[in-house]
């Protein structure tokens, strides 16, 4: 029947914007990649390079097809679409792009019997949701194949059956996505999100005050001068203890309502607050200028209200807290700085910016704040197949001896951060180490931290470790030799 229909209904090209034409070509691409992967697993399962290439292509095809499904949901049932505001709880590096293919790939693996490494119990709990999602996608694909033949040259028409399937897909996708991501990463709570927002507002207000006092200019901020990036946390501490006294870093605030990155500095912040209260306005300005320009403490001047040594000690204490935030909480601080940067430079007319301008602005922010996410999402799917653990390197290359990336040889800077490959120990940049692999069972004395669930590895070690998924891939059911409808 499908062959007879093709005689009367010519398939539009891949460049067509018709939603059913888009579905047809994306669906065909997914089936083609699945056939090739299935054939490779039967004939040459030891060809790791080819398998890695096919997995990547399959992920891209699945990503495009799910994108078409979501577009159909927005077109056919816009008022019934389930909200995805929960994604704000994800880590910031996971919010920079979609991960459609990774979620679908992970659902298929879980439905086939695979388990997420080191999360066997959680895998059993979300397997029903994975099975429901896999079934929903299969039913929707089959129905849309029939629809694409009947309405190819007409405006998109969605039958009641298609709308019901789109509703079921939307519900099952959201249910599985949140549970899957909650296992793979530490999902932030409402309190943590509130604290991050409060700190971002505090940093933004301190930055605006610094610009108003001519400590630096707005142009310097837009250029993201490294000196300013180091100065803003320091100025924010003074602002939060002298101006915004009821803000998030108030040392007298209940500990349960204090941001986690400032809890350990409660006693030191109390001492700084008491010392700042004894300074005159001129001395505070002198202290801020010294902190803003990263000058030596010996350049500080006092008008006699406090001892010069006390002012130097205050300079050192504030710098200590701010610098330790950068060392101990780099991910949190970059997220706060990024949000504060947006708050500070936002203007009323920004509400009318085009989507293209918004994408360019967000791409610039991702590049400047060094938060790559190109392949993290695909690694989520691969880790659900991996039962063997990645061995952590015991001898790391010293930071002080590494001035350039071991892979691309680009020099490190404030924006190009240093990262250790947990497998080989080499120091590489973020662009050369975007992959994460499971560590395996943790010791009893290990902290339950996100960075210990997945180990960051460089591109070279990632390709080598990819060979360990051979056994897990054999758990997938045999893929049928389907043909294009």
Secondary structure, DSSP 8 states (H G I E B T S, - for coil): -HHHHHHHS----TT---HHHHHHHHHHHHHHHHHHHHHHHHH-TT-HHHHHHHHHHHHHHHHHHHHHHHHHHHHH-GGG----GGGGGS-GGGSSS--HHHHHHHHHHHHTT---TT-HHHHHHHHHHHHHHHHHHHHHHHHHHHHHHHSTTSS----HHHHHHHHHHHHHHHHHHHHHHHHHS----HHHHHHHHHHHHHHHHHHHHHHHTTSS-HHHHHTT-HHHHHHHHHHHHHHHHHTSTTSTT-TTS-GGGS-HHHHTTHHHHHHHHHHHHTS-HHHHHHHHHHHHHT--GGG----SSS-HHHHHHHHHHHHHHHHHHHHH-HHHHHHHHHHHHHHHH--GGGGG--HHHHHHHHHHHHHHTT---TTHHHHHHHHTT--S-----SS---GGG--B-TTT--B--SSS--EE-TTT--EE-STT--EEEE--S--TTS---HHHHEEEE-HHHHHHHGGGGHHHHTTS---------
